[in-house]
């Protein structure tokens, strides 16, 4: 699965890990992450992430 990096702080969203603390289950593809999800490190929005 495609990983995405936060352009502001460098956090990497790994689909296999998800973001359980924010309600995003492991195995959740980037396209299925809710639009209101924010970076757990800096609060950036999905628009501030780029594929890597």
N, C-alpha and C positions, 0 to 999 in steps of 0.2 A: 504494500500500500504506500502511496505517496506521502511523504512527510512535508511539513510546512514550517517555516521559520519566521518568528516575529521580527519584522524589520526594525523595530525600536529597541528591543533588548536582547535578541538572540535566542529566546526560548524556542525549542523545537517541539511541535506537536507531532507525536508518534501515534498513529492510529491504533497500533496494537496495544498501547498503554491507555489511550483515551485520557480523560481527566475526571476520574471518579469523584473527586472532591467537588466538582462543579456539575455533577450529574451526567457526564459523558462517559458511557460505558466503554471498557476496553473493546477494541475491534470496530470502533465507530469511524467510518471514512470521513474525510474532511468535508465532503459535500453534505454529509448528514449531521454535522455539528450544528447546533442551533445558531441562528444569525445573531442572537443576543449574547452568545458566549464571548468571554473576554480572556485575554492572556492572563494566566494565573500569576505571572511575575510582575507585569507592569500595567495591566488593565487595557491594553490595546485591543481594538476590534478586529474581527476577521479580515477586514479590508487591509489591515496592516501586516498581513502574512503573505509570504511568497513560497512557492514550491521549491523544494531542493532535491 
